[in-house]
Amino acid sequence: MTIASQKMTLEEYLDYDDGTDTLYELVNGELVEVPPESELNRRIAMFLVIYFAQQNIPSQRLTLKTEIVVSGSRATTRFPDLMILSEELETALVGASRSTVMLDMPPPMLVVEIVSPKQEKRDYRYKRSEYGARGIAEYWIVDPMQQKVTVLEWVEGLYEEKVYEGDSPIVSPLFGTLNLTTSKILQTQTLQTQTLQT
């Protein structure tokens, strides 16, 4: 939901405080309320954090809901569900008063978005072009509704995509063939459905 009709600059947005705990993104200069995360999406994000931590990625380089400034027709920020930071970006964020990846900082290595109902266009289209323009090397779209994971690799100015379903091992351009499948990532959904049916 767009909050104000007046366009904001990035600086105005970063200084904005309405006195509530409401989370906002700035989308082409407009303040947009971020809806609460579903329990399913939260569980998928936590599963992935634990998985990557078990792959020896340092915990300080794994972050949930860290904001990133991206390129748009006007100032735009996003809150990816999960990011893996490069060592350079981790260093750049040390001591920051706000967990925001600014345009003058290196991009994260990997960004993961978990699709919510009625938000497909945002993750598949808008964020794809925004993250590409930001130079993010790898972008995952985890889609519980369509039961698939799309892995996008930034190659010569465009994202090339590979779609994974079922028990096919996911191949990460950055991390190689993983002991990870779409079924494993979405197992939370299966467990939740089974619980509801009993």
Backbone hydrogen bonds, N-H to C=O, Kabsch-Sander energy under -0.5 kcal/mol:
donor,donor_aa,acceptor,acceptor_aa,energy
3,I,31,L,-3.4
4,A,31,L,-0.6
8,M,29,G,-3.2
13,Y,9,T,-2.4
14,L,10,L,-2.7
15,D,11,E,-1.3
16,Y,12,E,-0.6
16,Y,13,Y,-1.2
25,E,32,V,-2.8
27,V,25,E,-0.6
27,V,30,E,-3.0
28,N,26,L,-0.6
29,G,75,A,-2.8
30,E,27,V,-1.8
32,V,25,E,-3.0
32,V,30,E,-0.5
33,E,1,M,-2.7
34,V,23,L,-3.2
42,R,38,S,-2.2
43,R,39,E,-2.4
44,I,40,L,-2.3
45,A,41,N,-2.4
46,M,42,R,-2.3
47,F,43,R,-2.5
48,L,44,I,-2.2
49,V,45,A,-2.2
50,I,46,M,-2.5
51,Y,47,F,-2.6
52,F,48,L,-2.8
53,A,49,V,-2.3
54,Q,50,I,-2.0
55,Q,51,Y,-0.7
55,Q,52,F,-0.6
56,N,53,A,-1.4
57,I,52,F,-1.6
61,R,58,P,-2.1
62,L,59,S,-1.5
63,T,61,R,-0.5
63,T,83,M,-2.3
65,K,80,P,-1.0
67,E,99,S,-1.9
68,I,78,R,-2.6
69,V,101,V,-2.9
70,V,68,I,-0.5
70,V,76,T,-2.5
71,S,130,E,-0.6
76,T,70,V,-0.9
77,T,26,L,-2.9
78,R,68,I,-2.3
81,D,112,V,-1.0
82,L,112,V,-1.6
83,M,63,T,-2.4
84,I,110,L,-2.5
85,L,61,R,-3.0
85,L,83,M,-0.6
90,E,86,S,-2.7
91,T,87,E,-2.2
92,A,88,E,-2.2
93,L,89,L,-1.8
94,V,90,E,-0.7
94,V,91,T,-0.8
96,A,93,L,-2.3
100,T,98,R,-2.3
101,V,67,E,-3.0
102,M,100,T,-0.9
105,M,102,M,-1.8
109,M,84,I,-2.1
110,L,84,I,-1.5
111,V,138,E,-1.9
112,V,82,L,-2.8
113,E,140,W,-2.5
115,V,113,E,-0.6
115,V,142,V,-2.8
119,Q,116,S,-2.0
123,D,119,Q,-1.7
124,Y,120,E,-3.0
125,R,121,K,-2.1
126,Y,121,K,-1.7
127,K,122,R,-2.9
129,S,125,R,-1.9
130,E,126,Y,-2.4
131,Y,127,K,-3.3
132,G,128,R,-1.8
133,A,129,S,-2.4
134,R,130,E,-1.3
135,G,132,G,-1.6
136,I,131,Y,-2.2
137,A,108,P,-0.6
137,A,135,G,-0.5
138,E,109,M,-1.1
139,Y,152,L,-2.3
140,W,111,V,-2.9
141,I,150,T,-2.5
142,V,113,E,-2.9
142,V,140,W,-0.6
143,D,141,I,-0.6
143,D,148,K,-2.9
147,Q,143,D,-0.8
148,K,143,D,-1.7
149,V,164,Y,-2.4
150,T,141,I,-2.5
151,V,149,V,-0.6
151,V,162,K,-3.0
152,L,139,Y,-2.8
152,L,150,T,-0.6
153,E,160,E,-2.8
154,W,137,A,-2.5
155,V,153,E,-0.7
155,V,158,L,-3.4
158,L,155,V,-1.4
160,E,153,E,-2.9
160,E,158,L,-0.5
162,K,151,V,-1.9
164,Y,149,V,-3.0
168,S,165,E,-1.5
170,I,180,L,-3.0
172,S,170,I,-0.6
172,S,176,G,-2.9
176,G,172,S,-2.6
178,L,170,I,-2.9
180,L,178,L,-1.7
182,T,168,S,-0.5
183,S,166,G,-2.5
185,I,181,T,-2.2
186,L,182,T,-2.5
187,Q,184,K,-1.0
188,T,185,I,-0.5
189,Q,186,L,-1.0
190,T,186,L,-1.5
191,L,187,Q,-2.6
192,Q,188,T,-2.4
193,T,189,Q,-2.6
194,Q,190,T,-2.6
195,T,191,L,-2.2
196,L,192,Q,-2.1
197,Q,193,T,-1.7
198,T,194,Q,-1.1
198,T,195,T,-0.5
